[in-house]
Amino acid sequence: MLLLATSYSASAQRKGKKDKLKIAATATATVEEKKLSPYRDVITKKAYTQKGMIIVHRVEDKWFFEIGDSLLNREIMSVTRYAKTTAGCGAYGGEQLNSQVIKWEKGPGTKLILRSISYVTSSADSTKPMFQAVKNSSSDPIIGAFDIKAIRKDTSYVIDVTDYFNSENQAFSLSPSTKQQFRLTAFQKDRSYINKISTYPLNTEIRTVKTYDVAPPTVTMPGQFTAAGLGVGVITIELNTSMVLLPRTPMRRRYFDARVGFFANGITMYGEESKRVEEEIFALRWRLEPKNSTDAESQKKGELIEPKKPIVYYIDPATPVKWRKYLKMGVEDWNVAFEKAGWKNAVRAEYWPENDSTMSLEDARYSVIRYFASDIQNAYGPNVHDPRSGEILESHIGWYHNIMRLLHDWYFVQAAAIDPKARKNEFDDELMGKLIRFVAAHEVGHTLGLRHNMGASSATPVEMLRNKDYCAKNGHTSSIMDYARFNYVAQPEDGVEDLFPRIGDYDMWAIKWGYSYFNEAKSATEEKKLLNSWVIENTKDPRKRFGTEISPCDPRFQTEDLGDDAILASAYGIKNLQRILPKLLEWTKEDGESYKELSIMYSEVIDQLKQYIKHVTKNVGGIYETPKTYDMAGDVYEVVPRELQKSSVAFLNAQVFQTPAWLLEPVILNKIKPETGVEAIKALQTNTLNSLMAGDKTVRLMETSSQAGTYSLDELITDLRKGICSEFKTTKAIDIYKRNLQKVFVDKLITQLKPDAVNVLSIPPGIGYGYDVRVVDLKLTDMPSVARANLEGIKSDIKATMPVATDKLTKYHLQDLMQRIELALNPT
């Protein structure tokens, strides 16, 4: 009792002392604030004032923010983008530089502080002790401290932000890595300034011009040099920072599910009652809500309703007029999917109102498809989201002008065998418009929260890809989010006309999962239970399954592939390439032009062949990965059947390791590069061998072969040897292509006598979101043993072949191989 009384007394004394200090601090602050200039002396009659989330004043050459009490400690999303860039830097106006959540708070004395908030860890209940423990371990950095210049009506604080935004602040400018990339050195403040600041009810926009010195080029210091940097030693860029007020109450989270492909955000949660740390992962999606309770009830009855706030994308006015309608179509194609979730007119595209001075393309309130004058062959679809909830706030889709070159080459090499419109250097506007529409829909899908579904195309039986009626009804893949470009399987005699991807069964199911509104659910946990039953039922249909884009070993989840049988699909694809290649000279002809286009398209044919080979190669050492929960039947992981792996190697022996002579078209090679044929064949074969004998694949073969009846590493090497070294024990001359291949194969086996350790991606248990990396020392596995045994076998075969070899170069080749193997097996 004495101890308790003493403790209580000491506590009371500390509390009393603390209260006195607090009163003293308040009194001091009051005295300091009384010393501030009167409001009218700071914000004079010369001030140009804008009212909005932040009240903005411009007084001559000074910019002031007036921050109200109601804005203090409110979370604000800050997004900085390029508004204008310098030519040749590889960045374009509209592209995002950085984003973070910030908040204003009252500092000591007459200071206002700006913090950057990170959402890495959290504790759900702010009333519990655990909340304070988390807070103590996650202090948010102060990125700005401002002297309060005046106070208006004791409710808002005036600060001067001129020098702050006219200087270098990483949070609102270039990152150190970007500066290093462009070789930027000193910031030139005298040639930098605030262009304008605009404010609106929910956001404030800051436009700045910044100039930097550029380091001169040297031989030993690589970097990207711009025309301005090389010519005058400086570059000037224009940036726009949007500060957008986040909702006071975050949107309800929708917990991530590995069986449906949404982008996700994660926070480490520390619960008061939890006995372990939990990782709370939630999907990224837009907030779609009914306008009122009547609409909510109507939707519950199965009626389609319009959301309170639809998802709107604007078309950049810099977009060539003839392509705008196709971009608009690509956006609005998604409405058919949102109807499955109970919404009508949920997504729409609008042309940018060019004469509206109140709107800015860099304003983070608006989602825009930005058109870049660039030679980059790409497009991308990012999003800016609230890290507290996963709510997508806006997106600036990047559309590079030269993507049309990429689309031309893809469609030419995959569809020219069956579509006459593809057989030319420049497509007509209607065909190019269709290609633009398909890519636009794909990129919009990303901005809706959808990841790539690389497994979608594997749900289509290969023979159905040749069925005209099936393709007209279903398309060649169940998801536009797959990298299943065009139907390369269909043969000319099939009459298939539907060659493009479209919004498919998976896309409609995924949008239903992500955007259905559960009026009756009281929490995210309740939603998760409802959604789980949906997932179990829907994923019984292979066309609604998700295949992750990051799987290292599942051959069903690949880019650029089609169908449920890679061997058969690739065989059909090769047939079409064999039809296209002899016609290349005719289809690329253009009077007065060089053979550059012919060279490009010949390379495209080879690259497409590499894709087909890659699809088959992934069967070897493959493991099927089907995310499942305890309430679903079946295994999560299954080894690819032995016969399929063996058939895959037989296919590669026939199509790759037996010289693909059809690629050696003299009429073409003699007009581009005569030496291209030998080296192209060698590169093709070497890359295939490297993939088949890669460390992670051989590790999986050794591990899975411990199960009865599966394909083994020794079987792989033996099957390869039979195909690659088939001329041994014969009198046949070995041509240059096969001699090169046999040297590569023997060299690969020799390196495996003393193999290096390899990094292997480990599949996590359950339905994880990523993969772990483990290191395997191949010297302590069967790899050296299998390599040695096969080298001994090859040596024995060569000994039998050398006496009967009559071709001089064949004999030289065999002698060389024998010497290499001898030195490797007996180095002393």
Secondary structure, 3 states (H helix, E strand, C coil): CHHHHHHHHHHHHHHHHHHHHHHHHHHHHHHHHHCCCCHHHHCCCCCEEECCCCEEEEECCEEEEEEEHHHCCCCEEEEEEEEECCCCCCCCCCCEEEEEEEEEEECCCCEEEEEEECCCEECCCCCCHHHHHHHHCCCCCEEEEEEEEEEECCCEEEEECHHHHCCCCHHHCCCHHHHHHCCEEEECHHHCEEEEEEECCCEEEEEEEEEEEECCCCCCCCCCCCHHHHHHCEEEEEEEEEEEECCCCCCCCCECCCCCCECEEEEEECCCCCCCCEEEEEECECCCCECCHHHHHHHHCCCCECECCCEEEEECCCCCHHHHHHHHHHHHCCHHHHHHCCECCCEEEEECCCCCCCCCCCCCCCEEEEEECCCCCCEECCCEECCCCCEEEECEEEEECCHHHHHHHHHHHHHCCCCHHHCCCCCCHHHHHHHHHHHHHHHHHHHCCECCCCCHHHHCCHHHHHCHHHHHHHCCCCCCCCCCCCCCCCCHHHCCCCCCCCCCHHHHHHHHHHHCCCCCCCCHHHHHHHHHHHHHHHCCCHHHCCCCCCCCCCCCCCCCCCCCCHHHHHHHHHHHHHHHHHHHHHHCCCCCCCCHHHHHHHHHHHHHHHHHHHHHHCCCCCEEECCCCCCCCCCCEEECCHHHHHHHHHHHHHHHHCCCHHHCCHHHHCCCCCCHHHHHHHHHHHHHHHHHCCHHHHHHHHHHCCCCCCCCHHHHHHHHHHHHCCCCCCCCCCCHHHHHHHHHHHHHHHHCCCCCEEEEEECCCCCCCCCEEEEEEHHHCCHHHHHHHHHHHHHHHHHHHHHHCCCHHHHHHHHHHHHHHHHHHCCC
